[in-house]
Amino acid sequence: MAATRITQREVARLAGVSQTTVSLVLNNRIEAAARIPAETRDRVLQIIRETGYVADPLARSLLRRHNQILGVFTYEPVFPKGSADFYHPFLVGIEACAEGLGCDLLLFTSAPVTDGTRRIFHANNRLRLADGCVLLGREIPADELERLVAEGHPFVSVGRRDPGASGPVPYVGADYATAAAELTRSVVAHGHRRVAYVGWGGPVESSADRYRGYRSVMPDGPHLTMGGGLPAVLDALAASGVTAVVCEDPDDAVTLIEAGLDLSLVALGEATRHEITGLRIPRREMGFQAVEVLVDILHGPDGGDHQRLLPCEPVQGNTLKGSK
């Protein structure tokens, strides 16, 4: 009787990694080598040597019976100049991981705009052309996520999403709650005891997470939004007696600085103007790992961790100063 042929899934189990990681190591692309820790790569290669694993020529591609085409759907335009700077790192990460796995990308662009937003489900949607899909967008309609989960479409959201009635949503997001709490604690460490929050604070998950992190440190701080206009915010800040401001949106931080705000200020993101103390969102890594998670889903339900939160990196600026 012939010996049982060891599979790539078994190599992944023995090495304690996802099957996607094994695929990236085997493909030996430059991007994969730079991203995967050396000790992880060495462990995978050791398991391959010890087990005598040989890639099946018929299964050398990403998965049997799949097209090696991964879809990308964006709920907001990604190419106009105003949004290109924000989305570009996500797309670079998505492309890098797909290239490392030997996959092609298909950008879905035929979706019409309905009620002011693009919808992935429409009469002529071509979701089935791709093996699975990566979703990009600050706001993703809950009913579309619900349908994707309920109908079993392989997909991953870039950005944390709350679970729906049909189950959890696969995602790779930024850990805004932890980062916001740490940055707010830094504000307090500079001697500030009255700290205001400027931002919506929800209902979008990324906004809610930032606000939750702030509230974990400053449960009673004033909460303001730009909805009433800049003069109203400046008046409210002056009347509240705060000495520092945490801005959810870096653009709001820029607006306050250029309006002459004379308070310490931090932003829960990375501003493009002024040296604002804030956070660097791991956008490229989020895109890269979103493809990893998608491929793990395509490998099977036990292919790996389908919900990941990545840490944000602090940005040292000159807008956070000691309390007077």
N, C-alpha and C positions, 0 to 999 in steps of 0.2 A: 504494500500500500504506500502510495506516495506521501511524503511529509506534507503537513498542512502549511500552505504558503502564508507567511506572516504579512499582515496588511499594514497600510500606513496608519490606520486607526489604532492598531495595536502598538505600533512604534510610539504614537502620541501618548497612549495610556502609560506605557512603561517609562517614558521620559517625563511624564507629568506636565505636558503642554497640550495645546490645542492642535488639531490636525492641520490647521492653516499654518501654524508655526513650522510643522514638519515640512509642509509643501514649500514654504519660503526658504528653508534651509536647503532642501533638495534642489530647488531652482537656482540657488547660489547667485542671485542677482546682487548687484552692488548695494542697492537701497536696502534690501533685506539684511545683508551682512552688517550694514551700518546701524540698523535699528534693533536687531535682536542681540541681547547681551551675549558676550563671548561665552560665558559659562553655560548659558542655555543652548547655544549652538553646539558647544562641545559635548553637552549631555546627549543631545539628539544624535549627533554623529557617533557617539560611543554606543548608544542603543542600536543604531543601524549596523555597526560593525559586529556587535555581540550577537545579534539575531540573524545576521546574514540577509537582511532585508534587501530585496532587489525590486525596483519599481517595475510594475507590470506595464509593458508597452501600451496595452490597450487602456490602461487607467492612468497613464502618465499625465494626462490632462487633469484639470481641476477635479472633475467628478465624471463618472460614467453617466451617459445619457443626458448630459448638459451641454449647452452651447458655448460655455466659457464667455458669455456676454453678461455683464452686470449693468443694470440700469441706474441712472441718476435722475431723480425728479426734484425740481426746485419749486417751492411754493412762492418764491419771489424771483424776479429776474436777477441773474448773476453777472451779466456782461455789461450793463450800463456802468459808466464810470463811478457813479455814486455808490454802488454796491460792490463793484468789482474788488476793491481793496479789502473788503470784509470777507467775501466768499473765496477769494483766490487761494488762501492757504488750505482751506478745506478741500478744494478741488485738486490742489497739488498733492495732498496726502492720499486722496482717493486714487488718483492716477498712479502714484508711486507703488501703492500696494497692489493694485490691479496688474501693473506691469511686472511686478515681482512674481506674481502668480501665473503670468502668461494669459491674462484675461483681457478682453476688449471691453470698452465702456460705451454705453448707449445713452445719450442725453435725450430724455423725453421732452419734446418741445411742442407737441401738437395739442396739449391740453388748453381748452379755452378758459377765459377768465369769467367766473360766475359770481355775481354779487361782490365784485371787487377782489376776488381771490382766485387763484388757479386751483383746479380740482383734478386729482389724479384719476378719478373715475368719471368717464364721460363716454358717450356712445361709441366712439372709435378708439378707445384707449388700447394701447399696444403692450400692456404690461407683460403679456406672455411671451413677447419676443426675447425678454431677458430672463436669466435664471433667477434673479432676485433684484431688489432695488434698494438704493440708498436714498433717503429722503433728507432734503435740506430746506430749512425755513424756520424763521423765528416762531411763527404761529402755524400749526398744522391742525386743520379741523378735526375735532374729536370723532365725528362720525366717520371720517375717512380712515383714521387709525383703527376704529372699531371694526370697520368692514375688512380692512387688511388682515387683522388678527382673526376675525371670525371665518373668513374665507381661506385662510391658510396661505396667504401670499408671503413668500420669503422676503423680508424687508428689515431694514435697520434705520432708525432715526438718528440723525446727528443732532444731539441735544436730548436731555432727559425728558421723558413724557410720562404722565401719570397713567396708571393702568385703567382700562375700561371694563365694561361688563363681560367682555369676551376673554379677558386675561391680560397679563403684563405685556408691555410694548418693548421690543428689543431696542436698545439705544446705546450710544456712546456719547456722554455728555461731559461738561465741565463741572467740577465740584464747587459751584458758586457759594453754597451755604457755608462750607468750611472756610473758603477764601474770604468771604465777606465778614465772617466772625473774626478771623485772624486780623484783617485789616482794621476793623472797628476796635479790636483790643489794642492795636498799635496806636490808634488815635487816643484812646483812654490813657495808654502808657505815656503819652506826651502831655498829660495833665488835664486833658479836656473831660469835663463832667457833664456838660450839656451839649449833646451832639444831635443834629437834625439829619433826617433822611429825605433826600429829594429824588423822587422816582415813583413809578406806578405801584410797585410792590406786588404785582400780579395783574391778571390771572394767568398769564403765560408762565410756564414752569420756570424759565430762566429768571424772570423777574421775581417770582414768588420765592425762589431759593435764595436770591440775593437779600431780599427783605427779611427772610427768616433768619439768615445769618446775622444781619444787623440787629434784629430784635433779640436774639439770644444774648447779646451783650448790652444793648440799650433798650430795655423793655418799655421805657416811658418817654423815649425821645420823640420830638415833634416829627410828623410825617407830612411832607408837602409834595405837590406835583406842579409841573409846569403848565398844567391844563388851564389855570387861571391867568396865565401870562407872567412874564418875567418880573414886572413891577410888583405884583402881588406877592411873589415868592421873596423878593428882596425885603419888602415891608414886613412880611411874616418872620423872616429870619432876624431882622433888627428888633422886632417886638418880643421875640422869644428868649432873647438873652443867650443864645447858643454861641459857642466859640469855635465850633468845627462843623463841617457838613460832609456827609457821605452821599455821593451821587451814584445812583444806579446806572445812569447812562453817561459815558464819557463826554458826549456832546453837550449835555447839560452842564457838566463841570466846566467845559470850555466857555459856554455862554456866561456862566456866573463870573468866571475870572475876567472875561472881556468886558463885563458890566461893572467891574471895579469892586467886586466882593472882597472885603478885608477880613477874611476868616480863613482858618486852616481848612483844607479841602482834600478829599481823596475820591477816587473814582473806582467803581467796581468793574473796570475794564481798562483798555489801553487807549489813551487819547492820541490823536494824530497831531495836535497842536499843543504847545506849552509842555513843560516838564512836570506833568501831573503825577503825583504819587498814586499808584493804582495796581492793576492786575494785568498779567499777560495771559490771555486765553490760549490753551494749547490747540489751536484750530487745525494745524497741519496733522498733528498726532490724532486728533479726533477723526479726521477724514480717513487716515490710514487705518486706524483700528476699527472704524465702521465697516470697512471692507473685510477685515479679519473676522468680525462677528458675523457678517452676512455669509461668508464662506463656511464658517463653523455651523451656521444654521442649515446651509445646503448639505453639509456632511451628515447631518442628523441631529435630533433633539438633544443628544448628550454630547454634542461636539465642543462645548465650552461655555464660558460665561457670556450670556447674551445681554447683560446690563452692566455697563462700566461707567464710572465717574473718574475723570482724570484731574489731577491737581492743577491749580492755577499758580503761576509764578509771580511773586511780588515785583513791582516796578518801583524803583526808587526815584522819586521826583523831588521837587523843591516846594511843594504846596502844603506839606504837613509840618507844622512847627509847634513848638511848645506853647502851652496856654499862657497868656499874659497875666 
